């Protein structure tokens, strides 16, 4: 698995990957955290809204936005201060681990 932590602008602040983590998971974890921080909602919600509202992901104008689950906003004292993204496991597990990680802060 890969774990990324970004600031409120989506810029990488911390990163960790386990042995055997596949390289695409690195970029995906960072992009999940970026998406959650920028939109201030879990990355899966962005994907759900894209489908339900007919708003293509390409309309964001930045290829880093992703619709996969596993990115969550990072809150501290009620403010969005960043995001956490996890990739490399099944999507549901990515989502659980990202939420647990973010919950340790806020």
SVG drawing of the C-alpha trace seen along z (x, -y; Angstrom):
<svg xmlns="http://www.w3.org/2000/svg" viewBox="-27 -26 37 33">
<polyline fill="none" stroke="black" stroke-width="0.4" points="0.0,0.0 1.0,-3.6 -0.1,-6.4 0.1,-10.1 -0.6,-13.2 -1.0,-16.6 -1.7,-20.1 -4.9,-22.0 -3.7,-22.9 -3.0,-19.3 0.8,-19.6 2.6,-16.5 3.8,-16.7 4.4,-13.0 4.5,-9.7 5.0,-6.1 4.9,-2.9 5.2,0.7 7.6,3.2 6.1,4.6 3.9,1.7 3.2,1.4 4.5,-1.9 1.1,-3.1 -0.2,-3.1 2.3,-5.8 0.7,-8.4 -2.8,-7.2 -2.4,-7.7 -1.1,-11.2 -3.9,-12.0 -6.6,-10.7 -5.2,-12.9 -5.0,-15.9 -8.6,-15.4 -10.0,-15.1 -8.1,-18.2 -9.0,-20.3 -12.7,-19.4 -13.0,-19.0 -14.9,-15.7 -13.8,-12.0 -12.4,-11.2 -15.2,-8.6 -17.8,-11.3 -16.2,-13.2 -16.6,-10.2 -20.2,-9.6 -21.0,-13.2 -19.3,-13.1 -21.6,-10.2 -24.8,-11.5 -24.4,-15.1 -23.0,-14.3 -19.8,-16.3 -16.9,-14.5 -13.7,-14.3 -11.8,-16.0 -13.8,-19.2 -11.7,-19.8 -8.9,-20.8 -6.3,-18.9 -5.4,-15.3 -4.6,-14.8 -8.3,-14.7 -9.5,-11.1 -12.8,-9.5 -11.6,-6.4 -12.2,-5.9 -9.3,-6.1 -8.8,-9.8 -10.3,-11.8 -10.0,-15.4 -7.9,-16.0 -9.7,-18.2 -8.3,-19.9 -10.5,-21.9 -13.2,-22.0 -11.0,-23.2 -9.7,-21.3 -6.0,-21.3 -5.1,-18.7 -5.9,-15.2 -4.9,-11.6 -4.8,-9.1 -4.3,-5.4 -3.8,-3.1 -2.7,0.4 -5.4,2.4 -9.0,3.1 -10.8,-0.3 -12.9,0.4 -9.8,1.1 -8.1,-2.0 -11.1,-4.0 -11.1,-2.5 -7.4,-3.0 -7.5,-6.6 -10.4,-7.4 -8.6,-5.8 -5.5,-7.8 -7.3,-11.1 -9.3,-10.3 -6.1,-10.1 -5.5,-13.8 -8.9,-15.4"/>
</svg>
